[in-house]
Amino acid sequence: ELKLGKKVNEGKTKEVYELPEIPGCVLMQSKDQITAGNAARKDRMEGKAAISNTTTSCVFQLLQEAGIKTAFVRKHSDTAFIAAHCEMIPIEWVCRRIATGSFLKRNPGVKEGYKFYPPKIEMFYKDDANNDPQWSEEQLIEAKFCFAGLTIGQTEVDIMARSTQAIFEILEKSWQPQNCTLVDLKVEFGVNILTKEIVLADVIDNDSWRLWPAGDRSQQKDKQSYRDLKEVTPEALQMVKRNFEWVAERVELLLKTKSQGRVVVLMGSPSDLGHCEKIKKACTTFGIPCELRVTSAHKGPDETLRIKAEYEGDGVPTVFVAVAGRSNGLGPVMAGNTAYPVVNCPPLSADWGAQDVWSSLRLPSGLGCATTLSPEGAAQFAAQIFGLNNHLVWAKLRSSMLNTWISLKQADKKLRECTL
């Protein structure tokens, strides 16, 4: 049981309460209510609170494990979760892959189904009285909003726009193994009152996106099935509820993957262990199992090929990383005898590195192993290979790109402020 403090906010589908015993956190309590058209249509749907809470908790867990900064802390009950207390930025960010819905009304002449590459980003100011008008970046910057001490300027707008696209692409990729097309997505951001940083906040549930199984609009499972009702009857509401339940059941699968994979690091000498440990540590950040082995293609080629056969024989997709100093025979020998990917990552010395690296770069014809000098780079290269078929690994890669971009953006802002 949590001791609830005062009600911080109440929306159409949720209530937010302070948590006196958990400073800096709030309880997000969902309601059994479904609305459309800024509550012009409003109905009670028994069980919706639990369905929405399950959906939001799974989605936020997926994003958080990938590395996206969110307000989500943990699921508390069937109908509520704990989140960091944020001052909400009153903007709905929408990311679209396929043109449909309100976009078609605002852009006559565009046919439904038009695809955006890259995804299209739009923003809408939260104002029920004026039906949430579309805003431009310039309007948001000129509004000079300030939340939890953070003024929303160009840097903050750019971070939210770039984050919206990354979040959409991670969820889009995560739904693909279930043959579901994520058509569009609505998200909101807030400023964490403790850390003063922008984080993904509010909820992401079946009200937040359009989801078409097999890319077929007629099979839509999202809230659009409620919006499209000509008349809300008990039978029609049950149909909508079944759609929401369908999503809640499958959203838990977003946290899993059927694809397995591992990295096997082969070192020519135990003296290279420190270099190899860096590769293993980096693999761990992507959720990829990594094993270390010692073998020399020069001094024991039969053992090298036996180890290769051992990993080929169990059916687990494998990327071999060859770590050999001086004359690298390990990577080329492996590449010439396996159909699995091989990456050279030689630990070059300061004295002979310029000469030694050519044994990794200048290979006989018919060999296709790559070479990267950074241990972290070798792990990332392996992750990119596995990410083709593993949405959880791909999500970590995509999130890492975003966080690197954000850190540079913030460093530039800080430097400019110091200069001024």
Buried (B, 14 or more C-beta within 10 A) or exposed (E): EBEBBEEBEEBBBBBBBBBEEBEBBBBBBBBBBBBBEBEEEBBEBEBBBBBBBBBBBBBBBBBBBBBBBBBBBEBBBEBBBBBBBBBBBBBBBBBBBBBBBBBBEEEEEEEEEBEBEEBBBBBBBBEEEEEBEBBEBEEBBEEEBEBBEBEBEEBBBBBBBBBBBBBBBBBBBBBEBEEBBBBBBBBBBBBBBEEEBBBBBBBBBBBBBBBBBEEEBEBBBBBBBBBEBEEBEEEBBEEBBEBBBBBBEBBBBBEEBEBBBBBBBBBBBEEBBEBBBBBBEBBEBBBBBBEBBBBBBBEEBEBBBEBBEEBBEEEEBBBBBBBBBBBBBBBBBBBBBBEBBBBBBBBBEEEEBEEBBEBBEEBEEEBEBBBBBEBBBBBBBBBBBBBEBBBBBBBBBBBBEBBEBBEEBBEEBEEEEEEE
